């Protein structure tokens, strides 16, 4: 059976279904009143309330309230879920070995419980992020300016990683900070820290920085007015680039493969 559903079950019936779902490595969903306790790297307690509980075959254990995107309590994949009855009350637990954590859910009234054996083998494809911008710039560097030559990506400095390092047509060094959305003051300050790190580092000295200018470029679709004013004060340049929004759809298998 691909799925089972119970409405308003007693705890004994719910226990049987939860046990069956865990045994079958199914995705389990409960809508119920519950109380939650967590013990691990910290301690937390959440008193009674109606919530959605999801247990996945990979060990993920999620408890959602009726607000926010993130679960209020959760355990990551590879955690171990179990269930038991104590004084005719149903409990759910999720154990994690490293670090040692225990999430315990005591159930009250159960409104709905169901499990489903889900088949989904696809990976999420994403586009429009900094990495996609970086890929695009490495392939078509002229979109930054004519003569730009990228030389490195994720170049390590004291306060992080420079997205793209390169040189302009006059052999001046260029430090690029990429943002896939409208850039603000924090992006300008981040780039300024990278420029200072680069100028002060021993690695930078090997690039003959004393003889060439170091240019800082903030690359983003747009920039707000406060950031623009700060950029002018710091001598940082801005280049408007839209991140690519096309997904890779070249996964078709053809006879050429054979």
N, C-alpha and C positions, 0 to 999 in steps of 0.2 A: 504493500500500500504506500502511495506517494505521500499522503498526508492524513492527519487525524485532527478532529476538532471536538472539544468539549465546552459546553456553556454551563456556567454556574455549577461546576462539579464540587463534591465534598473533597476533603483532603486525601482520603484514601484513594478515590478514583484519580485525582490529580497526580498523586504519587506514582500510581501505576503507569500513567501516560508519560510522565517525566522520565521514569526509569526506562521505558520503552524507547523514548527519543534518544536518550544518552547511549543506550545500547546500540541503536541503529546509526549513531553519529549523524543525527538529523539536526536541522535548525529548529530551535524551540522558542516559542513566543508565549508569554503570559501577560495578561492584564489583570492586576490584582492589587489589593491593599497589602502593604508590607512594611516591615521595619528592618533596617540595615545596620550592621556593625562591621567595621573594618579594622584590622590589626596588621601592622607591617612596619613600613618605614615611618609611619605616623599612626595616630588613632583617630577614628571618626565614628559618629553615630548619626543616623537619620531616622527620626521617629515616624510614626505611622502616616501613610499617605497612599493614594492610588498611583501606581506607576506601571510602566511597561518594562518587562524583563526579557532580554534576548540572550540565549546561549547558542553559540555557533560550534560547528564540528571541529574547528581549529583551536577551540579552548577559549575563545573570546567570550566574555561575560559582561553584559551591558545593562545598566539600570537607567531608564530615562524618566524624567518628570515631564510635565506638560509645558515646559519652557526650555529655551536654549537648544543649540545644536548638539553640544557635547553631553554625554551621559553624566549623571551626578555621581555615580559609582561605576567602576569598571575594572576588569582584569584583562590582560593582554592575551594574544594567542599563546598556545602551549601551556596555559593554566589547566588545572584538572577540576572538572565540575563533578559534584555528587549530590545526592538528595537522600533525605531520611525523614521518618516520622518520629516525633517525640511527643508523647501525651496527646496523640491524635492531631498534632499540628505539623504541617509540612514545612521543612526547611530546605533551602538550597545553599550550597557552599561552593566556593571557588578557591582552590589552593594554588599558590605559586611557590616554587622551590627557591629560585634565586632571582631577586632577593625574596626572603621568606615573607609571604603575605597570605592573609586569610580574609575572605569576604563572606559574610554570613547573612542570609536573607530569611527572615521569619515571615511566613505568609499568613494573612488573615483571610478575608473573603476573596475568593477567586472568581472573577467574572468570566474570563475566557482563557483557554489554554489550547494551543495546537502545535503540532510539529509538521515539518515538511522536509522531504528528501530533495534538496535543490541540486540541479545540475547546471553549473555555470563555469566554463573553462576559459573565458575571455579575460584578458588583462585590459585595464583602463588605458586608453590612449589620451594624451594630453598635449595641448599646444598653447602657445601664447605666454610662456613663462620666460624668466631670465635665461635659462639654458637654451631655449629655442632662439632667443635673440642672439645669444652668443654663437650658436651654430650658424645662424644666418650671416652674422658679421664676419666670421672666419671664412665663409664661402664667398661672400661678396663684400670685401673690406671697403670698397669705394663708397658704400652708403654712408660711411663716417666722413670721409673726405677723399679726394683724389690723391693717390700716392701713399695712403695709409697701408702699413704692413704689420699685421698682428704677429707677435713672436711667442706669446705664451698665454695660457689660460689658468685661472685659479692660482695666481702667483702669490706665494705665502709672504706675509709681512707680519709685524708684531700684533696688530689689531684685527687680523683676519686674512682674507684672500682677495687680491685684486682680480676682478672678473676677466679683463683682457689687458695685456701689456703689449705695446707695439711701438712703431716709429713712424714719423711722418716723412714726407718727401725730402725734408732737409735733415733727416737723421735725428730729429729731436725725439726724446722719449715721450710716449703717450700712455697715460693711465686711465683706463675706462671703467666706470662704474655703471652697471646696467640696472634699470628698473622697468618692469613690464607695465607699471601703472603710473599715474601722475606723480611726479617726484616732489618731495617737500624738503624742509630745512634739514631733517635728519639725514637724508641722502647726501646733501651737500657736506654736512659735518663728517659723515662717514668717509666720503671721498677725500676730504681734507686730512683726516687721520692717516689714510693710506698714503697720501702724498708725503706727509711728514715722515712716516715710517720708512718709505722708500728712499727719501733723501738722506735719512740718517743711517740706514743700514749698510753694512759692509758689502752686501750683495750689490747694492746700487753703485758703490764705488767702482766695481768691476765693469760697469757699463759706461764709465767715463762721464759721469754726470756733471763734473765740474766744467766740462767743455760744451755741454749741450743743455738746452732748456728741457725742463720736465713739464709737460702739459697735462692738466687734469681735465677729463671730459665726462660729464654726466650725460648718459644716454637714456632717454625715456620718451614716451609719447608726448608728454607735456610737463610743465613745471608751474608751481604756484608762484605768486608774486613775491612772497617773503623769501622763498628759496632763490628766486631770480636776483633779488637785491643782495643776498648773502654771497651768491656766486660772483657777482660783480666785485664785491669787496675782497674776496679771496682770490680773484683772478682765475676762476674756474670757468670752463666753457660748457655750453649746452648744445647737444645735437638731438633733434627730434627724430625718433625711429619708432615705428609701430611694430610690436612683436608679431611674428607670423601666426596665423590662426588656422592653418591647414593641417589636418591630421594625416599621418602617413597611412596610405591605403594601398601599399604595394605588396600585400601578403598573398596574392593569388598564386596558386600553383599551376604551372603550365607544363606542357609536354617537354619543353626544353629542359626541365629539371631532370628528366629521365634520360 
